[in-house]
Amino acid sequence: MKAKQTLILSLLLTLFSACAAGAQVGLKSIDDPHGGRIVYGQLEGQTTETGAMGAVLRSIREKWGEEPQVGRFFRVRGTNSLATFLSAVNHIKGGALWAGLVIVSQVSPDHVEAALLSDDAHRFGSNINPMLAELFREWHPGTAAQSASAQGSAAESPSPSAAITSTSVAPLHNVALADHSASASLPDGWQLTPASGYGTIIAEGPNRESVYLGFAMRALNTNDPRVRRTMQFAQGAGRNTSYAQALYYPYGGDLAKTFVDLLQMYRQKQGLPPALYQIESQSSLPGAPGWRCAHFTGHMDARDGVGMTELNSVFSCAPLGPTGGYMTYLYSAAVPVKFADQERATIVAILSSFSVDHQLVAAQAAAIAAPEIARIHEIGRRAAQQAADSHAASDAHNAAVERHWDANAKAGQSFSNYLLDQTVIQDNKTNTHSTQWNQTADAMVRNSPDRYEYVATPNLRKGRDY
């Protein structure tokens, strides 16, 4: 753990050092006992808070190999400081997801200070308020800093709840699913819905807020001929099967359109009315090879009586599978517009706190799939047996018809032989048949009874005697 803390601290110091042309002086760090990290102080080479904020964000991109996802900017109460919540994947640290809060303050015309509070994403939501308390005991940016410094008492510095405007993070507590497949940090009053489970958390707040974490939708690519045949089956003989409940949608299109269309299709399958979506911003996100990911913001009216909500979503689309299917994953929050400003930071913290046990989910999926796979195999077995029975019945019918036709042909040939005064005899030495005039046939059988014999009508040979 100590080595891990040292690595994170060195990265944070490197981050701030990169924000200025020369070496930074006066940077301080706080090793928060809850596990987070705080670095603060003056950023040399920066003279405006917007310039300082941009420098910090550029440094994250350059040093950690990831474009940070930045929330809305807001003012810190009691100061002129500018702040924003952000998150990113730390590729230097093996791809771990982290979340943070950046605060920059214009102390004087040529003096800008900044602070970065960060932690692993799953802890950040519950850790941010203690870290703010820790920071503001030591650091007093802008007008609040001057006031607190003049009074000479750290007790007069802003509390964490007072330090941030109406976008402060509400107290969070960790909530784990009953199957232990996933967990997230939620505020008091929030409840998991019955649909949660198997690596997906769906939760609702007291103000009709909602979050979808790790929500998976599987679609079938309608550009695939096999899928189109499946669709035809689902619309006909298979209309009462699971194929009729599948989502059919072309793969590879615009992610925002895919996002909206799949959700509308899902709602329809659930018997819900179409929702109104307004996607107002879309930005691409890095993902694993073959994956396509994007961040959307906008508004949504689910037509459920809540009215218009502010929408914040990350949508990911996996590569195509071998049978024409593909998975999509959604991390999304919807907050009624009248509560959006005051809850925005809390929502970011909730989204950042989500943690899932992928191995357990995979095992659960396999267990769930096993009966369905067995059912499909049984359907296949029955279909094969039905086909075999059908073929056997058809073969039996055809054989009966053939026998009837053959008997008629033999009878017809015998009658023809009778009219022509001919007889079929068998040569037992060569096992061959021949048709002879009656007199000749009688002489052959009379003179050599062991070798020649008459052939009865049922024993006539097809292709030789008739």
Order of alpha helices (4+ residues) and beta strands (2+ residues): alpha-beta-beta-alpha-beta-beta-beta-beta-beta-alpha-alpha-alpha-beta-beta-beta-beta-beta-alpha-beta-alpha-beta-beta-beta-beta-alpha-beta-alpha-beta-beta-alpha-beta
